């Protein structure tokens, strides 16, 4: 019987790569999205053409607890339960400390920390019953922070801490791990050529990664790492060696 995975922020970028990779491994895939309905629909149709009734999609605002709970309920109802949760959805934009507002703080902490916690909570019964696992997509900058992204860095640091404590709280039924990407995709906010070159110079392997690198690492933690929990793997080409 196929296993079932819920991926947040699954319409594009890393989330879409994870969806395709899990689907190729025989999983049923429940795609969450917020605004990217066209891309989510295109991906859902592509997966279902390959294997009928193997993908479903749903919009939800992860800043809303009722919508988080409804997302969990609908995902469990789709095929009878969820085996894997990938918390990928994330707000990411620069801000100076002086420009941070309560609303921007709540949005950043909400999408990157609060939503993953309450989605895990809402799915904990299904995950525990099925011996499931959670993978949180964190960031290498959770450890030292990314300049001009203070609230984002704080939120991801919180997600890293949450990964470790929930691994204790939910063991032995549920494993909880994290992946911290390095330079995988350039931000949607354009970077200068010199800024990109500076980043690449500090990557041991000499090049940026791609979303499939993250998808493979996530799948490893779910499929081939039954004795691993509470760990965060940097997938960064050696970027953190030079921090």
C-alpha positions in Angstrom: 0.0 0.0 0.0 1.5 3.4 -0.9 2.5 5.8 1.8 1.1 9.3 1.9 3.0 12.6 2.2 1.8 16.1 2.9 4.1 18.8 1.7 3.5 22.5 2.5 4.5 25.1 -0.1 4.5 22.3 -2.7 3.6 24.3 -5.8 7.1 25.4 -6.8 10.8 25.4 -6.0 11.9 23.0 -3.3 8.4 21.9 -2.4 7.6 20.9 -6.0 10.9 19.0 -6.2 10.0 17.1 -3.0 6.6 16.3 -4.4 7.9 14.9 -7.6 10.6 12.9 -5.9 8.2 11.3 -3.4 5.7 10.6 -6.1 8.4 8.8 -8.2 9.0 6.6 -5.1 5.4 5.5 -5.1 3.9 7.9 -2.5 0.6 9.6 -2.7 1.2 13.3 -2.5 -1.0 15.9 -0.9 0.1 19.4 -2.2 -0.5 22.4 0.0 -0.2 25.9 -1.5 -1.3 29.4 -0.5 -1.4 31.6 -3.6 0.3 29.6 -6.4 -2.9 27.9 -7.6 -1.9 27.7 -11.2 1.4 26.0 -10.5 -0.2 23.7 -7.9 -2.9 22.6 -10.4 -0.3 22.0 -13.1 1.8 19.8 -10.8 -1.2 17.9 -9.4 -2.4 17.1 -12.9 1.1 16.0 -14.0 1.3 13.6 -11.1 -2.2 12.2 -11.6 -1.5 11.7 -15.3 1.4 9.5 -14.3 -0.6 7.6 -11.6 -4.4 8.3 -11.2 -5.6 9.5 -7.9 -2.1 9.8 -6.5 -2.1 13.6 -5.9 -4.5 16.1 -4.4 -4.1 19.8 -3.6 -5.5 22.3 -1.2 -5.1 26.0 -0.5 -4.6 27.1 3.1 -3.3 30.1 4.9 -0.9 28.7 7.4 -1.2 31.8 9.6 -4.7 30.6 10.5 -5.0 27.8 13.0 -8.4 26.7 11.8 -7.1 26.4 8.3 -4.1 24.4 9.5 -6.5 22.0 11.2 -8.6 21.7 8.2 -5.6 21.1 6.0 -4.6 18.2 8.3 -8.1 16.8 8.3 -8.4 16.9 4.5 -4.9 15.4 4.0 -5.7 12.5 6.4 -9.1 11.9 4.7 -7.6 11.8 1.2 -6.1 8.3 1.5 -6.7 7.3 5.1 -3.8 9.0 6.9 -0.5 10.7 6.6 2.8 8.9 6.9 5.2 11.9 6.2 4.9 15.6 6.7 7.4 18.0 5.0 7.2 21.5 6.5 8.5 23.5 3.6 6.3 26.6 3.3 8.2 29.7 4.3 8.0 33.5 4.2 11.4 35.0 3.2 12.1 38.7 2.6 14.7 41.2 3.8 14.1 43.7 6.6 16.2 46.0 8.6 15.6 45.8 12.3 14.2 49.3 12.4 11.6 48.4 9.8 10.2 45.3 11.5 6.5 45.6 12.4 4.4 43.5 14.6 2.6 42.2 11.5 5.8 41.3 9.7 7.1 39.6 12.8 3.9 37.6 13.2 4.0 36.6 9.5 7.6 35.5 9.6 7.3 33.6 12.9 3.9 32.3 11.8 4.9 30.7 8.5 8.3 29.5 9.6 7.7 28.3 13.2 4.1 28.5 14.4 2.6 26.8 11.4 5.0 23.8 11.4 4.3 23.2 15.2 0.5 23.3 14.9 0.5 21.2 11.8 2.6 18.6 13.5 0.2 18.7 16.4 -2.8 18.3 14.2 -1.2 15.3 12.4 0.4 13.7 15.4 -2.3 11.0 15.8 -2.0 9.8 12.2 1.8 10.1 12.2 2.1 8.1 15.4 -0.4 5.4 14.3 1.5 4.9 11.1 5.0 5.2 12.5 5.5 8.3 10.5 8.1 11.1 10.3 8.4 14.8 9.9 11.1 16.7 8.0 11.4 20.4 8.6 13.0 22.5 6.0 15.2 24.9 8.0 18.2 26.9 6.7 21.9 27.0 7.2 21.5 30.6 8.5 19.4 29.3 11.4 22.8 28.9 13.2 24.5 32.2 12.6 21.8 34.4 11.0 21.6 36.0 7.6 22.4 39.7 7.5 19.4 41.9 6.6 17.0 39.0 7.4 16.9 39.1 11.2 13.3 37.9 11.8 13.6 35.2 9.2 16.8 34.0 10.9 15.2 34.1 14.3 12.3 32.0 13.0 14.5 29.4 11.4 16.6 29.2 14.6 13.3 28.5 16.4 12.4 25.8 13.9 15.8 24.1 14.4 15.2 24.1 18.2 11.7 22.8 17.7 12.9 20.0 15.6 15.1 18.7 18.4 12.6 19.1 21.2 9.8 17.5 19.2 12.0 14.6 18.4 12.1 13.9 22.1 8.5 14.7 22.8 7.1 12.5 20.0 9.5 9.6 20.2 9.4 6.7 19.7 6.3 6.7 17.5 7.3 9.7 15.3 10.7 10.7 14.1 11.4 14.4 13.6 14.4 15.7 11.6 15.4 18.7 9.6 17.2 19.7 6.4 19.1 23.0 6.2 19.6 24.0 2.6 22.5 26.3 1.5 22.6 28.0 -1.9 20.1 25.9 -3.7 17.9 28.5 -5.5 18.7 32.2 -5.7 16.1 34.3 -3.9 13.1 35.5 -5.9 14.4 39.0 -4.9 17.2 39.5 -7.5 20.8 39.3 -6.3 23.6 41.1 -8.1 26.3 39.1 -10.0 28.9 40.1 -7.4 26.7 38.9 -4.5 26.2 35.6 -6.3 29.9 35.3 -6.9 30.7 36.0 -3.3 28.4 33.3 -2.2 29.8 30.8 -4.7 33.4 31.5 -3.5 32.4 30.3 0.0 31.0 27.0 -1.1 33.5 24.1 -0.9 32.1 22.3 -3.9 32.3 25.4 -6.0 28.7 25.6 -7.2 25.1 26.1 -6.1 22.9 23.1 -5.5 19.5 22.4 -6.9 16.1 21.4 -5.5 16.6 17.8 -6.2 19.5 17.8 -3.8 17.1 18.7 -1.0 14.4 16.3 -2.2 16.8 13.4 -2.1 18.0 14.3 1.4 14.4 14.6 2.7 13.5 11.3 1.2 16.6 9.7 2.8 15.4 10.8 6.2 12.0 9.4 5.6 12.8 6.1 3.9 16.3 5.0 4.9 17.0 6.6 8.3 14.8 4.6 10.7 17.4 5.1 13.5 17.8 8.9 13.0 15.7 11.5 14.8 16.4 15.0 16.2 19.1 15.6 13.6 19.5 18.5 11.1 21.5 17.8 8.0 23.2 20.7 6.1 22.8 20.3 2.4 25.0 23.1 1.4 28.0 21.9 -0.7 30.2 22.7 2.3 29.1 26.4 2.6 29.0 26.3 6.4 32.7 25.3 6.4 33.5 28.9 5.6 31.1 30.7 7.9 
